[in-house]
């Protein structure tokens, strides 16, 4: 009986060039779980407006975050798989992406195991991030010879994950002792306020994560005002509030001149953290009168990421080494 663990990230363009960004967006934005507009309405908008304009517009942003090794998201996902493999010596470990390569089906075939735990790299469950993973798993399971697949549930209160964030926040606060932190701003990826996106359940998970991290900070004697915001709005309609970008211009007037931004919904740095938070939101904050803007980056390639994921795996196979 061979066992495996597959971690799944969203995916990333193959390069920061418009043609590869277009190919990525074509697949990603065609997912009804991501954009829930009627297909007859959305497809013309996607093909004739979004895919013609957006790739060229955001290419400079991707180019600004790209590294010599490639996409930050992919590099960190690969490192996380390696760290997880080091934690689970008797388990075959792989990684896949929802919308690019390696695909979920390809990764499962290459692992060639009898039992498999699939872990989406999203601590909080939202249909727009996880539903497509499970749809692809459904297809794999329908085929003969498929392994027994266990779908890891949302891990927004995972002890190792919460502990890592609390310790990292505490270290960041200690490092800036000469400039006391006025506020912790927790920024999560937003979802539309429509039933199909399960916004209330998602909000509750974000709040539970934040509460767990703050509780650990209080145990360490750290008591700093905090709030939850939501970022990355895309398309029409109302999304979860308050919006991170709007709060950036308001916080300085409320006396929060030095802030520490935390993004616990992201497990690896990507365009949403490296540009949207560290550039766009930071600029808004400084322009609004803020003095110091700092950020706690996701676990990324920290070996601790492997320990977190191993703890999730062992919920399904206790004692597995």
C-alpha distance (Angstrom), angle and dihedral (degrees) to the residues before:
residue distance angle dihedral
X1 . . .
X2 3.80 . .
X3 3.78 122.0 .
X4 3.76 132.3 -158.1
X5 3.77 142.8 -177.0
X6 3.79 123.8 -147.4
X7 3.80 122.0 -167.4
X8 3.80 116.6 -160.1
X9 3.81 127.9 -156.1
X10 3.78 127.4 -177.1
X11 3.80 97.0 -107.2
X12 3.77 137.3 -122.4
X13 3.80 139.7 -128.3
X14 3.80 113.9 -81.6
X15 3.80 88.8 -121.8
X16 3.81 138.1 -2.6
X17 3.80 91.4 -103.4
X18 3.82 121.4 113.4
X19 3.80 95.7 -115.1
X20 3.81 92.8 55.6
X21 3.80 92.2 42.2
X22 3.80 88.2 52.0
X23 3.81 92.0 51.7
X24 3.80 90.8 50.0
X25 3.81 94.1 47.5
X26 3.80 91.0 46.4
X27 3.79 90.6 61.4
X28 3.79 98.3 34.9
X29 3.81 97.8 47.1
X30 3.80 92.6 43.8
X31 3.80 89.8 68.0
X32 3.84 108.8 105.2
X33 3.81 89.1 -149.1
X34 3.81 89.2 61.8
X35 3.80 98.9 40.8
X36 3.79 110.2 22.5
X37 3.81 98.1 -173.2
X38 3.83 116.8 125.5
X39 3.79 108.4 -81.0
X40 3.81 93.1 -126.6
X41 3.79 88.8 58.4
X42 3.80 100.9 36.8
X43 3.82 101.3 45.3
X44 3.84 95.5 63.0
X45 3.82 90.1 46.0
X46 3.79 91.4 48.4
X47 3.80 97.0 45.1
X48 3.79 100.7 37.5
X49 3.79 102.7 33.3
X50 3.81 115.3 14.3
X51 3.81 98.2 41.0
X52 3.78 92.2 43.5
X53 3.79 96.4 49.3
X54 3.80 111.3 23.9
X55 3.85 101.8 57.1
X56 3.81 93.1 58.7
X57 3.80 91.4 41.0
X58 3.79 96.3 54.0
X59 3.82 98.4 33.7
X60 3.84 91.6 93.1
X61 3.81 88.8 52.9
X62 3.80 92.8 52.8
X63 3.80 89.5 45.5
X64 3.81 90.0 53.6
X65 3.82 93.6 55.4
X66 3.83 98.0 37.2
X67 3.78 117.4 109.4
X68 3.81 132.9 -153.1
X69 3.81 87.4 -101.0
X70 3.81 93.0 50.1
X71 3.78 135.6 -111.3
X72 3.82 113.9 13.7
X73 3.80 90.7 -140.6
X74 3.80 93.2 54.0
X75 3.81 94.2 42.8
X76 3.80 92.1 52.4
X77 3.81 93.2 44.0
X78 3.80 90.0 53.7
X79 3.80 90.4 48.8
X80 3.80 91.1 49.1
X81 3.80 90.1 53.6
X82 3.81 89.9 51.1
X83 3.80 92.5 49.6
X84 3.80 90.4 47.4
X85 3.80 90.5 51.2
X86 3.81 88.9 53.1
X87 3.82 89.0 54.3
X88 3.82 94.1 46.4
X89 3.78 104.0 44.6
X90 3.81 94.9 169.7
X91 3.80 95.1 46.3
X92 3.80 128.7 82.7
X93 3.81 107.9 -125.8
X94 3.78 128.5 -162.4
X95 3.78 141.4 160.4
X96 3.77 133.8 -139.0
X97 3.78 140.3 174.2
X98 3.78 128.9 -129.6
X99 3.79 98.4 -134.4
X100 3.81 107.4 18.0
X101 3.80 140.1 30.5
X102 2.94 135.3 -15.1
X103 3.78 89.3 39.6
X104 3.78 122.9 -149.6
X105 3.81 93.4 -112.3
X106 3.81 92.0 48.2
X107 3.80 93.2 48.8
X108 3.81 92.9 49.1
X109 3.79 91.3 49.8
X110 3.80 91.4 50.6
X111 3.81 93.1 48.9
X112 3.83 89.9 55.3
X113 3.80 97.8 -167.3
X114 3.80 136.7 150.0
X115 3.80 96.8 -132.7
X116 3.78 126.9 27.1
X117 3.81 136.1 -173.4
X118 3.81 112.9 -154.9
X119 3.80 115.5 -157.2
X120 3.82 118.9 -169.4
X121 3.81 108.7 -147.0
X122 3.80 91.1 -126.9
X123 3.81 115.1 98.4
X124 3.81 92.0 -160.9
X125 3.81 119.8 53.2
X126 3.80 119.5 -124.5
X127 3.80 125.5 160.3
X128 3.81 90.1 -128.4
X129 3.80 91.4 62.2
X130 3.81 106.8 28.8
X131 3.82 108.5 24.6
X132 3.80 93.4 77.3
X133 3.80 90.9 51.3
X134 3.79 90.3 56.2
X135 3.82 91.7 44.7
X136 3.80 89.7 56.4
X137 3.80 90.1 45.9
X138 3.82 88.4 53.4
X139 3.81 88.8 58.2
X140 3.81 92.5 49.4
X141 3.81 91.7 48.4
X142 3.81 91.2 52.2
X143 3.79 91.3 62.1
X144 3.79 124.0 87.5
X145 3.77 115.7 -102.2
X146 3.80 94.0 25.2
X147 3.81 116.0 150.9
X148 3.77 122.5 -114.7
X149 3.79 101.6 -90.8
X150 3.80 125.1 -153.1
X151 3.79 115.0 -162.5
X152 3.79 111.2 -144.9
X153 3.78 111.2 -133.6
X154 3.80 125.6 -133.2
X155 3.80 110.9 -60.6
X156 3.80 100.7 -163.3
X157 3.83 91.6 136.0
X158 3.80 98.5 38.9
X159 3.81 106.6 149.1
X160 3.82 97.3 -134.8
X161 3.80 91.9 47.0
X162 3.81 93.0 49.0
X163 3.80 92.1 44.9
X164 3.81 92.4 51.2
X165 3.79 92.4 52.4
X166 3.79 93.4 46.5
X167 3.82 91.9 49.8
X168 3.80 93.2 45.3
X169 3.80 92.7 48.5
X170 3.80 90.2 48.3
X171 3.81 90.8 51.9
X172 3.80 91.7 49.1
X173 3.79 91.3 50.2
X174 3.81 91.2 49.0
X175 3.81 91.6 49.2
X176 3.81 90.4 55.9
X177 3.79 96.4 45.6
X178 3.81 90.1 130.7
X179 3.79 89.1 61.1
X180 3.82 107.4 38.5
X181 3.79 117.0 -141.4
X182 3.79 111.3 -112.6
X183 3.79 96.5 -168.1
X184 3.80 144.7 3.3
X185 3.79 111.4 -135.6
X186 3.82 114.3 -161.5
X187 3.79 108.9 -159.1
X188 3.81 118.9 -167.7
X189 3.79 128.3 -179.6
X190 3.78 107.2 -94.3
X191 3.79 130.0 -128.1
X192 3.82 129.9 -158.3
X193 3.79 118.2 -91.6
X194 3.79 91.6 -116.0
X195 3.80 125.3 117.5
X196 3.80 94.9 -119.6
X197 3.82 89.5 63.5
X198 3.83 92.9 52.0
X199 3.83 92.3 -133.9
X200 3.81 96.8 174.0
X201 3.80 94.3 52.9
X202 3.78 90.6 45.4
X203 3.81 92.3 49.3
X204 3.80 90.5 50.7
X205 3.80 90.8 53.4
X206 3.82 91.4 50.0
X207 3.79 89.6 49.4
X208 3.82 91.2 48.5
X209 3.81 91.3 52.0
X210 3.80 91.5 48.9
X211 3.80 92.9 47.0
X212 3.82 91.8 50.1
X213 3.81 92.6 50.7
X214 3.80 92.8 46.2
X215 3.80 90.8 49.1
X216 3.80 90.7 56.2
X217 3.81 90.3 47.4
X218 3.81 90.2 52.4
X219 3.80 89.0 51.5
X220 3.81 85.8 58.9
X221 3.79 91.0 50.1
X222 3.81 94.9 -104.6
X223 3.79 113.9 138.0
X224 3.81 113.5 172.5
X225 3.83 127.2 153.9
X226 3.78 112.4 -104.3
X227 3.77 143.0 -179.7
X228 3.80 140.0 -172.6
X229 3.80 122.1 -122.4
X230 3.80 135.5 172.6
X231 3.79 129.1 -132.7
X232 3.82 144.0 -174.4
X233 3.80 100.9 52.4
X234 3.79 110.4 -174.0
X235 3.79 126.1 -175.5
X236 3.79 132.7 -6.2
X237 3.77 130.4 -38.2
X238 3.78 135.8 51.9
X239 3.82 118.6 -51.6
X240 3.78 131.0 -168.9
X241 3.79 112.4 -63.6
X242 2.94 150.1 -98.0
X243 3.80 97.9 43.9
X244 3.80 114.4 -138.2
X245 3.81 92.2 -137.2
X246 3.80 92.2 54.0
X247 3.80 93.5 48.4
X248 3.81 90.9 53.6
X249 3.80 91.0 68.9
X250 3.81 93.2 43.7
X251 3.81 102.8 45.6
X252 3.83 97.9 72.3
X253 3.81 91.0 54.9
X254 3.81 88.0 52.3
X255 3.80 91.6 56.0
X256 3.81 98.3 -98.1
X257 3.79 98.8 126.5
X258 3.81 96.6 150.0
X259 3.80 115.2 46.0
X260 3.78 137.5 173.7
X261 3.81 114.4 -150.1
X262 3.80 119.5 -152.6
X263 3.83 124.6 -170.1
X264 3.84 106.8 -167.8
X265 3.81 93.1 165.1
X266 3.81 91.3 69.4
X267 3.80 120.0 71.7
X268 3.81 94.9 -173.8
X269 3.78 134.2 28.5
X270 3.78 113.7 -97.4
X271 3.79 141.2 151.9
X272 3.82 90.6 -65.9
X273 3.80 92.9 58.3
X274 3.80 103.9 28.0
X275 3.80 96.2 46.1
X276 3.79 110.6 11.7
X277 3.80 94.4 46.8
X278 3.81 104.8 23.7
X279 3.82 96.2 41.5
X280 3.80 114.0 17.0
X281 3.80 99.0 35.0
X282 3.78 93.3 37.7
X283 3.81 91.1 53.1
X284 3.81 90.3 50.0
X285 3.79 91.0 50.6
X286 3.81 94.9 49.0
X287 3.80 92.2 44.0
X288 3.81 88.3 52.0
X289 3.79 91.7 57.2
X290 3.79 102.1 -86.6
X291 3.81 119.4 147.9
X292 3.80 107.5 -162.4
X293 3.81 128.6 21.8
X294 3.79 117.9 -175.6
X295 3.77 132.5 168.9
X296 3.78 137.8 -155.6
X297 3.79 105.1 -138.1
X298 3.84 121.0 -141.9
X299 3.83 119.8 -94.1
X300 3.81 90.3 -89.4
X301 3.82 110.9 161.4
X302 3.81 95.5 -11.6
X303 3.84 108.7 132.0
X304 3.80 85.5 -129.7
X305 3.81 87.0 74.4
X306 3.78 88.7 67.4
X307 3.80 91.2 51.2
X308 3.81 91.0 51.0
X309 3.79 92.5 51.0
X310 3.81 91.7 44.7
X311 3.80 89.3 55.0
X312 3.80 89.2 54.3
X313 3.82 91.2 48.5
X314 3.81 92.2 50.5
X315 3.78 90.9 57.1
X316 3.80 84.9 74.3
X317 3.82 98.5 34.5
X318 3.83 107.2 28.6
X319 3.77 114.9 -157.3
X320 3.80 94.2 17.2
X321 3.81 111.5 149.2
